[in-house]
Amino acid sequence: MEKRAHISGWTLPLLLILPQMAITVIFFYWPASQAIWQSFLREDAFGLASEFVGFENYAALFEQPEYYRAMITTAIFSSLVAFFSLACALLLASQADKNIRGGHAFKTLLVWPYAVAPAIAGVLWLFMFHPTLGTLSRPIKATGIDWNPMLNANHAMTLLVLSATWKQISYNFLFFLAGLQAIPKSVIEAAAIDGAGPLRRFWTVIFPLLSPTTFFLLVVNIVYVFFDTFGIIDAVTGGGPAGQTTTLVYKVYADGRLGGDLGGSAAQSVILMIIVIALTAIQFRYVERKVQY
């Protein structure tokens, strides 16, 4: 007979969830509320004097052409990184799921980049593709391309996409591999008996069964690109050249920490939070409809 634990009263459950609730309140809700309040203030660079100005910070923000350019840059950057990181991870996971020699070593090597900090990942790719010192920039220049991410905005964006994608592939790979291993082999074998080729089996059987995993990773990758790529951008381009690789999250740092506009920076962080929440809600509202559980 199966034994089940029974907890009487609310004291123990509350004590168990209290640490997580405290962490959420202290490190999320409290800073978020402070950012919202600070966005209605005009402060000096040291935060010693403040004046309530209402929505002036927001109005001034939407009058800046640089802010709209940062929005476009963020949209392009997030779309490219999310697409390539998911596509590459799915391709690698589908190959790692096969019975191949050295499969365990292959999986371990693919997981390692996840342990690298974003700033370190950016420095690694900058060293490899530095216009004068990079080992991989020389073959590029040998093909006739004047590679220089320090001066060329397209080259800088390409380098950022490569480094951010490489950093996120390991995370996506883990979930895709787990999803592939959870698919019953009998379903795939039945499709093969019916005459479906490898590509047809993948798109009609395997990929639809991976839709819950894909949807989860799509949401996570959007959040990753909007926030966790700050270290990569700061290490590789610093928002340059001429602000062409400045995303929304980096502009918050540049205007607040470097420019001393604390109120405007807080307003940008509030808008960025609203954008991410809205994108997540849209994905749950419309994209989740196509998910097959």
Backbone as JSON, one array per atom type, in Angstrom:
{
  "sequence": "MEKRAHISGWTLPLLLILPQMAITVIFFYWPASQAIWQSFLREDAFGLASEFVGFENYAALFEQPEYYRAMITTAIFSSLVAFFSLACALLLASQADKNIRGGHAFKTLLVWPYAVAPAIAGVLWLFMFHPTLGTLSRPIKATGIDWNPMLNANHAMTLLVLSATWKQISYNFLFFLAGLQAIPKSVIEAAAIDGAGPLRRFWTVIFPLLSPTTFFLLVVNIVYVFFDTFGIIDAVTGGGPAGQTTTLVYKVYADGRLGGDLGGSAAQSVILMIIVIALTAIQFRYVERKVQY",
  "N": [[0.85, -1.19, 0.0], [0.59, 2.2, -0.87], [2.23, 4.84, 0.75], [1.48, 8.09, 1.76], [2.65, 11.33, 2.45], [1.35, 13.55, 4.83], [0.62, 16.83, 5.56], [-0.3, 18.82, 8.13], [-1.94, 21.86, 8.71], [-0.71, 25.26, 8.05], [1.75, 26.19, 8.71], [4.3, 24.88, 8.25], [4.37, 24.67, 5.32], [4.4, 27.45, 4.7], [6.79, 28.24, 5.9], [8.56, 26.86, 4.27], [8.31, 28.05, 1.75], [8.96, 30.61, 2.32], [11.76, 31.51, 2.15], [12.16, 31.65, -0.71], [10.16, 33.47, -1.41], [11.1, 35.71, -0.04], [13.52, 36.21, -1.39], [12.51, 36.81, -3.95], [10.98, 39.12, -3.44], [12.91, 40.9, -2.39], [14.96, 41.04, -4.34], [13.66, 41.42, -6.75], [10.91, 42.57, -6.84], [11.2, 44.79, -5.08], [13.51, 46.28, -6.16], [12.31, 46.77, -8.69], [10.09, 48.36, -8.06], [11.43, 50.56, -7.0], [12.75, 51.46, -9.28], [10.59, 52.24, -10.87], [9.55, 54.37, -9.32], [11.78, 56.06, -9.33], [11.87, 56.76, -11.98], [10.15, 58.87, -12.24], [11.44, 61.02, -11.26], [13.82, 63.72, -11.25], [17.18, 63.62, -10.94], [20.41, 64.44, -9.56], [23.75, 63.61, -10.69], [24.87, 62.17, -8.62], [22.8, 61.3, -7.11], [21.96, 62.75, -4.9], [20.21, 64.88, -4.73], [16.84, 65.36, -5.62], [13.97, 65.76, -7.75], [10.51, 65.8, -8.27], [9.16, 65.1, -11.36], [7.17, 64.0, -12.83], [5.97, 62.67, -15.83], [8.0, 63.59, -17.44], [10.54, 62.52, -17.93], [9.92, 60.28, -19.48], [8.71, 61.5, -21.68], [10.84, 63.03, -22.69], [12.48, 60.96, -23.37], [11.25, 59.64, -25.54], [11.6, 61.52, -27.45], [14.1, 61.27, -28.39], [16.09, 60.4, -31.09], [18.04, 58.46, -30.92], [17.06, 56.59, -29.15], [15.03, 55.26, -30.51], [16.57, 54.14, -32.49], [18.04, 52.37, -30.93], [15.98, 50.65, -30.22], [15.38, 49.44, -32.71], [17.84, 48.22, -33.24], [17.9, 46.42, -31.1], [15.73, 44.78, -31.75], [16.58, 43.6, -34.17], [18.95, 42.34, -33.34], [18.05, 40.6, -31.27], [16.29, 38.93, -32.69], [18.01, 37.64, -34.54], [19.89, 36.33, -32.85], [18.21, 34.68, -31.27], [17.08, 33.04, -33.26], [19.32, 31.76, -34.56], [20.66, 30.58, -32.38], [18.74, 28.76, -31.42], [18.3, 27.2, -33.73], [20.89, 26.13, -34.31], [21.37, 24.74, -31.92], [19.3, 22.85, -31.95], [20.01, 21.37, -34.22], [22.51, 20.3, -33.41], [21.69, 18.85, -31.16], [20.01, 16.94, -32.3], [21.89, 15.45, -33.68], [23.5, 14.56, -31.59], [21.78, 12.9, -30.29], [21.86, 10.54, -31.62], [23.21, 7.21, -31.9], [26.37, 7.32, -31.65], [29.93, 7.02, -31.9], [31.86, 8.14, -29.19], [29.92, 9.8, -28.18], [29.25, 10.76, -25.6], [31.44, 12.38, -24.9], [31.18, 14.27, -26.89], [28.74, 15.49, -26.17], [29.47, 16.56, -23.69], [31.43, 18.47, -24.38], [29.86, 20.27, -25.78], [28.32, 21.34, -23.8], [29.99, 22.79, -22.18], [30.48, 25.61, -22.93], [28.38, 26.95, -21.68], [29.12, 27.42, -19.1], [30.76, 29.59, -19.22], [31.21, 32.98, -18.48], [29.2, 35.76, -19.66], [30.68, 38.15, -20.27], [33.29, 37.15, -20.47], [32.97, 35.43, -22.6], [32.48, 37.3, -24.61], [34.98, 38.59, -24.67], [36.63, 36.5, -25.52], [35.71, 36.01, -28.17], [36.26, 38.51, -29.23], [39.03, 38.58, -29.13], [39.59, 36.57, -30.99], [38.56, 37.63, -33.36], [39.65, 40.13, -33.61], [40.63, 43.05, -35.39], [43.38, 43.43, -35.87], [44.88, 41.76, -34.17], [43.57, 39.36, -34.05], [43.28, 35.86, -34.61], [41.53, 34.71, -36.39], [40.72, 36.77, -37.95], [42.59, 37.27, -39.89], [42.41, 35.22, -41.96], [39.92, 36.05, -42.92], [40.43, 38.61, -43.92], [42.15, 37.83, -45.9], [40.49, 36.92, -47.85], [39.67, 39.17, -49.07], [37.92, 40.82, -47.72], [37.54, 43.7, -45.87], [37.85, 43.42, -42.89], [36.73, 44.81, -39.92], [35.53, 45.21, -37.0], [35.65, 47.27, -35.22], [35.22, 49.66, -36.52], [33.33, 49.24, -38.51], [29.9, 48.97, -38.6], [28.23, 46.84, -39.38], [29.99, 44.67, -39.3], [30.57, 44.69, -36.58], [28.05, 44.1, -35.46], [27.71, 41.54, -36.51], [29.77, 40.16, -35.18], [28.86, 40.38, -32.54], [26.46, 38.92, -32.67], [27.45, 36.38, -33.28], [29.0, 35.77, -30.98], [27.09, 35.97, -28.89], [25.25, 34.04, -29.71], [26.83, 31.7, -29.66], [27.28, 31.54, -26.92], [24.73, 30.89, -25.93], [23.95, 28.54, -27.12], [24.62, 26.15, -25.76], [22.87, 26.03, -23.55], [20.35, 25.82, -24.83], [20.83, 23.46, -26.18], [20.93, 21.49, -24.16], [18.23, 21.32, -23.31], [16.89, 20.67, -25.68], [18.08, 18.21, -26.25], [17.24, 16.69, -24.05], [14.5, 16.76, -24.58], [14.39, 15.35, -27.02], [15.27, 12.82, -26.21], [13.14, 12.09, -24.68], [11.14, 11.45, -26.42], [9.16, 8.81, -27.54], [10.71, 5.99, -28.93], [9.3, 4.18, -30.39], [7.37, 5.6, -31.77], [8.83, 6.98, -33.71], [9.93, 4.82, -35.06], [7.61, 3.68, -36.1], [6.84, 5.63, -37.92], [8.98, 5.41, -39.68], [8.56, 2.83, -40.67], [6.26, 3.3, -42.07], [7.27, 4.51, -44.26], [8.35, 7.06, -44.18], [10.94, 9.38, -44.71], [14.14, 10.46, -43.27], [14.14, 13.35, -43.02], [11.41, 13.92, -43.33], [10.36, 12.5, -41.18], [11.47, 13.98, -39.14], [10.29, 16.59, -39.38], [7.54, 16.09, -39.34], [7.01, 14.4, -37.22], [8.98, 14.37, -35.07], [9.72, 17.13, -34.57], [7.14, 18.43, -34.07], [6.53, 17.12, -31.63], [8.46, 18.23, -30.07], [7.58, 20.75, -29.62], [6.62, 21.91, -27.09], [9.07, 22.18, -25.69], [10.47, 23.83, -27.48], [8.89, 26.14, -27.45], [9.21, 26.96, -24.76], [11.99, 27.47, -24.75], [12.07, 29.52, -26.61], [10.85, 31.67, -25.26], [12.67, 31.93, -23.13], [15.03, 32.54, -24.5], [14.48, 35.02, -25.66], [14.3, 36.64, -23.38], [16.92, 36.27, -22.53], [18.44, 37.53, -24.59], [17.58, 40.15, -24.35], [18.5, 40.93, -21.82], [20.75, 39.41, -20.66], [22.8, 39.64, -22.46], [24.22, 41.9, -22.05], [26.81, 41.96, -20.89], [28.34, 40.85, -22.96], [28.05, 42.73, -25.03], [29.19, 44.97, -23.81], [31.82, 44.13, -23.49], [32.7, 43.55, -26.09], [31.98, 45.56, -28.07], [31.14, 47.85, -26.73], [28.84, 49.23, -27.29], [29.42, 50.59, -29.6], [30.34, 50.73, -33.15], [29.86, 54.27, -32.98], [27.46, 54.09, -31.6], [25.96, 52.14, -32.92], [25.58, 49.51, -32.19], [24.23, 49.62, -29.85], [22.01, 48.39, -27.61], [18.74, 48.21, -26.01], [19.06, 47.51, -23.29], [21.75, 48.07, -22.9], [21.79, 50.78, -23.36], [20.41, 51.72, -21.17], [22.36, 51.38, -19.18], [24.43, 52.98, -20.27], [23.33, 55.59, -20.35], [22.59, 55.98, -17.69], [24.71, 55.1, -15.89], [27.08, 55.99, -17.16], [26.35, 58.42, -18.39], [25.04, 59.8, -16.35], [22.34, 60.37, -16.16], [20.04, 59.63, -14.21], [17.27, 59.52, -13.77], [16.2, 59.38, -16.39], [17.42, 56.99, -17.19], [16.19, 55.2, -15.44], [13.56, 55.4, -16.37], [13.91, 54.25, -18.89], [14.53, 51.61, -18.12], [12.1, 50.82, -17.02], [10.42, 50.91, -19.27], [11.71, 48.96, -20.8], [11.25, 46.71, -19.21], [8.47, 46.55, -19.44], [8.24, 46.02, -22.19], [9.45, 43.46, -22.4], [7.73, 41.94, -20.75], [5.37, 42.26, -22.21], [6.07, 41.02, -24.67], [6.46, 38.4, -23.76], [3.87, 37.81, -22.86], [2.47, 37.96, -25.29], [3.63, 35.83, -26.66], [2.75, 33.67, -25.07], [0.06, 33.99, -25.5], [-0.47, 33.73, -28.26], [1.54, 32.19, -29.65], [1.67, 29.88, -28.12], [-0.61, 28.52, -28.79], [-0.03, 26.89, -30.92], [1.43, 24.93, -29.82], [1.9, 21.54, -29.09], [0.92, 19.56, -26.63]],
  "CA": [[0.0, 0.0, 0.0], [1.42, 3.4, -1.0], [2.12, 5.78, 1.85], [1.57, 9.48, 1.36], [2.9, 12.26, 3.55], [0.27, 14.5, 5.05], [1.05, 17.98, 6.35], [-1.45, 19.5, 8.73], [-1.69, 23.26, 9.0], [-0.04, 26.08, 7.04], [3.01, 26.71, 9.22], [5.44, 24.3, 7.54], [4.44, 25.14, 3.93], [4.81, 28.86, 4.65], [8.22, 28.31, 6.2], [9.32, 26.32, 3.15], [8.31, 28.98, 0.61], [9.37, 31.93, 2.78], [13.04, 31.97, 1.56], [11.98, 32.03, -2.11], [9.38, 34.7, -1.44], [11.97, 36.81, 0.4], [14.45, 36.5, -2.49], [11.76, 37.45, -5.03], [10.6, 40.47, -3.03], [14.09, 41.74, -2.17], [15.79, 41.2, -5.52], [12.89, 41.72, -7.96], [9.82, 43.53, -6.66], [11.69, 46.02, -4.47], [14.21, 47.09, -7.17], [11.4, 47.22, -9.74], [9.3, 49.48, -7.53], [12.32, 51.71, -6.89], [12.99, 51.97, -10.63], [9.37, 52.95, -11.3], [9.49, 55.65, -8.61], [12.9, 56.9, -9.76], [11.62, 57.24, -13.34], [9.37, 60.11, -12.15], [12.28, 62.0, -10.58], [15.03, 64.25, -11.87], [18.21, 63.56, -9.92], [21.76, 64.77, -9.99], [24.54, 62.43, -11.04], [25.22, 61.44, -7.42], [21.59, 60.87, -6.43], [21.83, 63.44, -3.62], [19.06, 65.78, -4.81], [15.85, 64.86, -6.57], [12.78, 66.6, -7.96], [9.46, 65.06, -8.95], [8.88, 65.73, -12.66], [6.09, 63.29, -13.51], [6.3, 61.88, -17.02], [8.94, 64.33, -18.28], [11.62, 61.61, -18.36], [9.4, 59.46, -20.56], [8.5, 62.37, -22.84], [12.15, 63.34, -23.25], [13.06, 59.74, -23.92], [10.68, 59.35, -26.86], [12.02, 62.56, -28.38], [15.48, 60.99, -28.79], [16.23, 59.45, -32.21], [18.92, 57.37, -30.52], [16.29, 55.56, -28.46], [14.36, 54.46, -31.54], [17.61, 53.35, -33.13], [18.34, 51.27, -30.01], [14.89, 49.69, -30.35], [15.57, 48.69, -33.95], [19.01, 47.37, -33.04], [17.51, 45.33, -30.2], [14.85, 43.86, -32.48], [17.4, 42.83, -35.11], [19.9, 41.52, -32.57], [17.32, 39.54, -30.57], [15.77, 37.98, -33.67], [19.11, 36.84, -35.09], [20.46, 35.46, -31.82], [17.23, 33.65, -30.91], [16.91, 32.09, -34.36], [20.51, 30.96, -34.8], [20.96, 29.75, -31.22], [17.79, 27.65, -31.4], [18.52, 26.33, -34.89], [22.14, 25.39, -34.13], [21.22, 23.82, -30.79], [18.45, 21.74, -32.39], [20.81, 20.55, -35.13], [23.51, 19.57, -32.62], [21.0, 17.9, -30.3], [19.54, 15.84, -33.13], [23.04, 14.61, -33.98], [23.97, 13.95, -30.35], [20.82, 11.89, -29.87], [22.13, 9.31, -32.34], [24.2, 6.31, -31.31], [27.63, 7.55, -32.34], [31.11, 6.82, -31.06], [32.28, 9.36, -28.51], [28.76, 10.67, -27.99], [29.28, 11.42, -24.29], [32.42, 13.46, -24.98], [30.58, 15.28, -27.76], [27.75, 16.22, -25.38], [30.16, 17.33, -22.65], [32.07, 19.62, -25.01], [28.82, 21.22, -26.17], [27.75, 21.95, -22.6], [31.0, 23.62, -21.54], [30.36, 27.08, -23.1], [27.37, 27.54, -20.79], [29.79, 27.82, -17.86], [31.55, 30.79, -19.47], [30.47, 34.22, -18.22], [28.98, 36.52, -20.9], [31.79, 39.07, -20.57], [34.43, 36.35, -20.91], [32.65, 34.96, -23.95], [32.71, 38.42, -25.51], [36.43, 38.83, -24.81], [37.18, 35.42, -26.34], [35.4, 36.25, -29.58], [36.95, 39.73, -29.65], [40.43, 38.22, -29.4], [39.68, 35.78, -32.21], [38.2, 38.41, -34.54], [40.21, 41.48, -33.54], [41.1, 43.37, -36.75], [44.84, 43.37, -36.03], [45.47, 40.7, -33.37], [42.77, 38.16, -34.1], [43.77, 34.77, -35.45], [40.55, 34.4, -37.43], [40.51, 37.93, -38.82], [43.54, 37.22, -41.01], [41.81, 34.52, -43.11], [38.82, 36.85, -43.48], [41.03, 39.66, -44.74], [42.77, 37.21, -47.07], [39.46, 36.76, -48.89], [39.37, 40.47, -49.66], [37.0, 41.57, -46.87], [38.23, 44.61, -44.96], [37.18, 43.13, -41.61], [37.08, 45.72, -38.83], [34.35, 45.46, -36.17], [35.82, 48.5, -34.45], [34.78, 50.79, -37.32], [32.21, 48.86, -39.36], [28.76, 48.59, -37.76], [27.77, 45.51, -39.78], [30.94, 43.69, -38.77], [30.41, 44.66, -35.13], [26.82, 43.36, -35.18], [27.98, 40.13, -36.81], [30.57, 39.61, -34.1], [27.99, 40.26, -31.37], [25.52, 37.81, -32.89], [28.2, 35.14, -33.17], [29.38, 35.51, -29.59], [25.88, 35.74, -28.08], [24.7, 32.75, -30.13], [27.71, 30.65, -29.13], [27.08, 31.45, -25.47], [23.41, 30.37, -25.59], [23.71, 27.24, -27.74], [24.73, 25.07, -24.78], [21.62, 25.98, -22.77], [19.31, 25.27, -25.69], [21.21, 22.08, -26.5], [20.54, 20.62, -23.05], [16.78, 21.11, -23.29], [16.51, 19.95, -26.89], [18.52, 16.82, -26.11], [16.31, 16.05, -23.12], [13.23, 16.58, -25.28], [14.54, 14.28, -28.01], [15.36, 11.54, -25.53], [11.84, 11.76, -24.1], [10.23, 11.01, -27.48], [9.18, 7.34, -27.65], [11.33, 5.49, -30.15], [8.32, 3.42, -31.16], [6.69, 6.52, -32.67], [9.74, 7.23, -34.83], [10.04, 3.58, -35.82], [6.36, 3.52, -36.84], [6.91, 6.53, -39.07], [9.94, 4.85, -40.64], [7.92, 1.69, -41.31], [5.29, 3.84, -43.03], [7.98, 4.99, -45.44], [8.8, 8.44, -44.03], [12.38, 9.54, -44.68], [14.65, 11.15, -42.07], [13.66, 14.73, -42.94], [9.97, 13.9, -43.13], [10.13, 12.07, -39.78], [11.82, 15.07, -38.22], [9.36, 17.72, -39.44], [6.15, 15.7, -39.11], [6.86, 13.62, -35.99], [9.87, 14.77, -33.97], [9.63, 18.56, -34.24], [5.89, 18.74, -33.34], [6.61, 16.64, -30.25], [9.38, 19.13, -29.37], [7.01, 22.1, -29.56], [6.67, 22.5, -25.75], [10.45, 22.58, -25.4], [10.8, 24.96, -28.35], [8.19, 27.33, -26.93], [9.89, 27.37, -23.53], [13.28, 28.05, -25.09], [11.85, 30.78, -27.31], [10.64, 32.68, -24.23], [13.92, 32.11, -22.38], [16.04, 33.18, -25.36], [14.14, 36.43, -25.8], [14.74, 37.28, -22.14], [18.39, 36.25, -22.53], [18.98, 38.53, -25.51], [17.26, 41.49, -23.87], [19.16, 41.28, -20.57], [22.01, 38.75, -20.35], [23.85, 39.95, -23.44], [24.86, 43.18, -21.7], [28.24, 41.75, -20.7], [28.96, 40.62, -24.26], [28.1, 44.01, -25.75], [30.14, 45.86, -23.14], [33.19, 43.64, -23.7], [33.08, 43.47, -27.5], [31.87, 46.82, -28.82], [30.81, 49.0, -25.89], [27.76, 49.98, -27.94], [29.89, 51.23, -30.83], [30.83, 52.1, -33.39], [28.91, 55.38, -33.08], [26.17, 53.68, -31.04], [25.23, 51.28, -33.84], [25.28, 48.23, -31.53], [23.65, 49.9, -28.54], [20.68, 47.83, -27.41], [17.99, 48.9, -24.96], [19.63, 47.28, -21.96], [23.03, 48.77, -22.8], [21.5, 52.22, -23.28], [20.09, 52.0, -19.76], [23.63, 51.51, -18.49], [25.21, 54.1, -20.81], [22.75, 56.87, -19.94], [22.53, 56.09, -16.23], [26.01, 54.98, -15.23], [28.09, 56.81, -17.82], [25.84, 59.75, -18.66], [24.56, 60.45, -15.14], [20.9, 60.66, -16.24], [19.46, 58.54, -13.43], [15.83, 59.47, -14.01], [15.98, 58.87, -17.74], [17.81, 55.59, -17.2], [15.13, 54.45, -14.76], [12.43, 55.34, -17.3], [14.25, 53.25, -19.91], [14.42, 50.27, -17.53], [10.68, 50.51, -16.87], [9.91, 50.6, -20.61], [12.28, 47.67, -21.19], [10.52, 45.68, -18.47], [7.14, 46.44, -20.05], [8.4, 45.37, -23.49], [9.71, 42.03, -22.2], [6.49, 41.34, -20.25], [4.41, 42.22, -23.32], [6.49, 39.98, -25.6], [6.19, 37.1, -23.15], [2.42, 37.61, -22.87], [2.07, 37.68, -26.68], [4.04, 34.47, -26.98], [1.84, 32.75, -24.39], [-1.31, 34.16, -26.01], [-0.62, 33.34, -29.66], [2.45, 31.13, -30.06], [1.38, 28.65, -27.38], [-1.72, 27.82, -29.44], [0.51, 25.9, -31.86], [2.19, 23.95, -29.06], [1.19, 20.27, -28.91], [1.34, 18.91, -25.38]],
  "C": [[0.89, 1.25, 0.0], [1.16, 4.35, 0.17], [2.31, 7.2, 1.34], [1.76, 10.37, 2.58], [1.77, 13.26, 3.63], [0.74, 15.59, 5.99], [-0.19, 18.71, 6.84], [-1.06, 20.93, 9.07], [-0.89, 23.94, 7.91], [1.34, 26.55, 7.49], [4.2, 26.2, 8.42], [5.48, 24.72, 6.07], [4.88, 26.59, 3.8], [6.29, 29.02, 4.94], [9.07, 27.82, 5.03], [9.39, 27.3, 1.97], [8.78, 30.37, 1.02], [10.72, 32.38, 2.21], [12.9, 32.42, 0.1], [11.19, 33.32, -2.24], [10.23, 35.89, -1.04], [12.94, 37.2, -0.7], [13.73, 37.25, -3.61], [11.42, 38.9, -4.68], [11.81, 41.4, -2.97], [14.82, 42.05, -3.47], [15.01, 41.46, -6.79], [11.86, 42.82, -7.71], [10.3, 44.85, -6.05], [12.51, 46.85, -5.45], [13.3, 47.6, -8.27], [10.57, 48.4, -9.28], [10.16, 50.73, -7.39], [12.61, 52.32, -8.26], [11.78, 52.74, -11.14], [9.28, 54.31, -10.63], [10.59, 56.59, -9.1], [12.68, 57.45, -11.16], [10.79, 58.52, -13.36], [10.15, 61.23, -11.49], [13.37, 62.5, -11.51], [16.07, 64.36, -10.78], [19.55, 64.02, -10.47], [22.55, 63.47, -10.19], [24.89, 61.58, -9.83], [24.0, 60.97, -6.64], [21.36, 61.56, -5.09], [20.62, 64.36, -3.59], [18.12, 65.28, -5.88], [14.65, 65.8, -6.62], [11.75, 65.79, -8.74], [9.06, 65.81, -10.23], [7.78, 64.99, -13.43], [6.6, 62.47, -14.68], [7.29, 62.61, -17.94], [10.08, 63.45, -18.77], [11.17, 60.75, -19.53], [9.21, 60.29, -21.83], [9.84, 62.71, -23.51], [12.78, 62.13, -23.91], [12.55, 59.47, -25.33], [10.92, 60.46, -27.87], [13.44, 62.33, -28.89], [15.51, 60.01, -29.96], [17.1, 58.25, -31.84], [18.14, 56.24, -29.84], [15.56, 54.67, -29.46], [15.38, 53.6, -32.3], [18.01, 52.17, -32.25], [17.24, 50.21, -30.04], [15.05, 48.82, -31.58], [16.75, 47.74, -33.83], [18.68, 46.18, -32.16], [16.65, 44.31, -30.92], [15.64, 42.99, -33.44], [18.3, 41.85, -34.37], [19.19, 40.34, -31.9], [16.78, 38.5, -31.54], [16.86, 37.07, -34.2], [19.66, 35.87, -34.06], [19.49, 34.35, -31.45], [17.11, 32.61, -32.01], [18.13, 31.18, -34.49], [20.86, 30.08, -33.59], [20.02, 28.56, -31.11], [18.05, 26.67, -32.54], [19.79, 25.5, -34.72], [22.03, 24.37, -33.01], [20.36, 22.61, -31.19], [19.21, 20.81, -33.33], [21.81, 19.7, -34.35], [22.85, 18.52, -31.73], [20.5, 16.7, -31.09], [20.68, 14.9, -33.51], [23.55, 13.89, -32.73], [23.04, 12.86, -29.86], [21.04, 10.56, -30.59], [23.18, 8.48, -31.6], [25.51, 6.43, -32.1], [28.78, 7.32, -31.36], [31.57, 8.14, -30.47], [31.14, 10.32, -28.26], [28.8, 11.43, -26.68], [30.28, 12.57, -24.28], [31.89, 14.61, -25.82], [29.58, 16.14, -26.98], [28.42, 17.09, -24.32], [30.8, 18.58, -23.22], [31.04, 20.69, -25.39], [28.24, 21.95, -24.97], [28.72, 22.96, -21.98], [30.81, 25.13, -21.74], [29.33, 27.73, -22.19], [27.98, 28.02, -19.48], [30.61, 29.09, -18.01], [30.69, 32.03, -19.23], [30.31, 35.01, -19.52], [30.13, 37.45, -21.26], [33.01, 38.32, -21.06], [34.2, 35.83, -22.32], [32.88, 36.08, -24.97], [34.19, 38.68, -25.74], [37.07, 37.75, -25.68], [36.94, 35.67, -27.82], [36.07, 37.52, -30.09], [38.41, 39.43, -29.96], [40.55, 37.45, -30.71], [39.44, 36.61, -33.47], [38.67, 39.86, -34.45], [40.84, 41.82, -34.89], [42.6, 43.27, -36.94], [45.47, 42.19, -35.3], [44.76, 39.36, -33.51], [43.31, 37.11, -35.06], [42.82, 34.45, -36.59], [40.26, 35.59, -38.34], [41.45, 37.92, -40.03], [42.98, 36.41, -42.19], [40.66, 35.3, -43.75], [39.38, 37.94, -44.38], [41.7, 39.09, -45.99], [41.78, 36.99, -48.19], [39.09, 38.08, -49.54], [38.41, 41.32, -48.87], [37.8, 42.42, -45.9], [37.57, 44.51, -43.59], [37.67, 44.08, -40.53], [35.83, 46.03, -38.01], [34.46, 46.7, -35.3], [35.26, 49.72, -35.19], [33.55, 50.49, -38.16], [31.07, 48.33, -38.51], [28.25, 47.19, -38.1], [28.69, 44.42, -39.25], [30.79, 43.58, -37.25], [29.15, 43.88, -34.74], [27.0, 41.88, -35.44], [28.76, 39.47, -35.69], [29.75, 39.43, -32.83], [27.03, 39.08, -31.51], [26.24, 36.48, -32.74], [28.52, 34.8, -31.72], [28.17, 35.22, -28.71], [25.23, 34.41, -28.44], [25.51, 31.61, -29.56], [27.48, 30.46, -27.63], [25.77, 30.75, -25.12], [23.15, 28.99, -26.18], [23.72, 26.11, -26.72], [23.45, 24.92, -23.97], [20.51, 25.36, -23.61], [19.57, 23.8, -26.02], [20.75, 21.12, -25.41], [19.05, 20.3, -23.08], [16.31, 20.36, -24.54], [16.91, 18.48, -26.79], [17.61, 16.06, -25.15], [14.96, 15.8, -23.77], [13.28, 15.46, -26.3], [14.59, 12.91, -27.35], [14.05, 11.13, -24.89], [10.83, 11.29, -25.14], [10.28, 9.49, -27.59], [9.77, 6.9, -28.99], [10.34, 4.73, -31.02], [7.58, 4.32, -32.15], [7.54, 6.79, -33.91], [9.86, 5.99, -35.7], [8.77, 3.34, -36.64], [6.34, 4.42, -38.08], [7.88, 6.01, -40.12], [9.35, 3.66, -41.38], [6.91, 2.15, -42.35], [5.94, 4.46, -44.26], [8.47, 6.42, -45.35], [10.32, 8.49, -43.93], [12.83, 10.31, -43.45], [14.12, 12.58, -41.94], [12.16, 14.79, -42.67], [9.63, 13.47, -41.7], [10.42, 13.21, -38.82], [10.74, 16.15, -38.21], [7.92, 17.34, -39.11], [5.94, 14.95, -37.8], [7.68, 14.22, -34.85], [9.67, 16.23, -33.59], [8.29, 18.94, -33.6], [5.9, 18.27, -31.9], [7.57, 17.48, -29.41], [8.8, 20.52, -29.18], [6.94, 22.67, -28.15], [8.06, 22.99, -25.36], [10.85, 23.8, -26.22], [10.14, 26.24, -27.86], [8.86, 27.85, -25.67], [11.21, 28.06, -23.85], [13.13, 29.36, -25.84], [11.65, 31.92, -26.3], [11.93, 32.98, -23.49], [14.96, 32.84, -23.22], [15.75, 34.66, -25.57], [14.58, 37.2, -24.56], [16.26, 37.34, -22.08], [18.97, 37.36, -23.38], [18.74, 39.94, -24.97], [18.1, 41.89, -22.66], [20.57, 40.71, -20.45], [23.11, 39.02, -21.35], [24.55, 41.27, -23.15], [26.37, 43.02, -21.58], [28.97, 41.54, -22.01], [29.11, 41.93, -25.02], [29.14, 44.93, -25.13], [31.58, 45.43, -23.41], [33.63, 43.73, -25.15], [33.08, 44.84, -28.17], [31.64, 48.04, -27.94], [29.71, 49.86, -26.5], [28.15, 50.62, -29.26], [29.87, 50.28, -32.01], [29.7, 53.1, -33.58], [27.52, 54.96, -32.62], [25.37, 52.73, -31.9], [24.9, 49.91, -33.24], [24.75, 48.44, -30.11], [22.23, 49.36, -28.48], [19.99, 48.57, -26.27], [18.62, 48.73, -23.59], [20.97, 47.99, -21.83], [22.82, 50.27, -22.73], [21.09, 52.62, -21.87], [21.37, 52.23, -18.97], [24.4, 52.75, -18.96], [24.66, 55.44, -20.34], [22.77, 57.06, -18.44], [23.89, 56.11, -15.59], [27.06, 55.91, -15.84], [27.62, 58.23, -18.05], [25.3, 60.49, -17.46], [23.08, 60.82, -15.17], [20.15, 59.53, -15.53], [17.96, 58.41, -13.67], [15.49, 58.91, -15.38], [16.35, 57.4, -17.87], [16.76, 54.72, -16.53], [13.9, 54.33, -15.65], [12.68, 54.31, -18.4], [14.11, 51.83, -19.36], [12.97, 49.87, -17.36], [10.08, 50.13, -18.23], [10.44, 49.25, -21.08], [11.56, 46.52, -20.48], [9.13, 45.46, -19.06], [7.21, 45.71, -21.4], [8.58, 43.87, -23.33], [8.45, 41.32, -21.68], [5.47, 41.23, -21.37], [4.78, 41.14, -24.33], [6.21, 38.58, -25.05], [4.7, 36.8, -23.16], [1.92, 37.28, -24.28], [2.44, 36.26, -27.07], [3.12, 33.44, -26.32], [0.43, 32.82, -24.98], [-1.47, 33.57, -27.4], [0.27, 32.16, -30.05], [2.11, 29.81, -29.37], [0.22, 27.87, -27.99], [-1.22, 26.7, -30.36], [1.34, 24.83, -31.15], [1.34, 22.71, -28.84], [1.74, 19.57, -27.68], [0.92, 17.43, -25.38]]
}
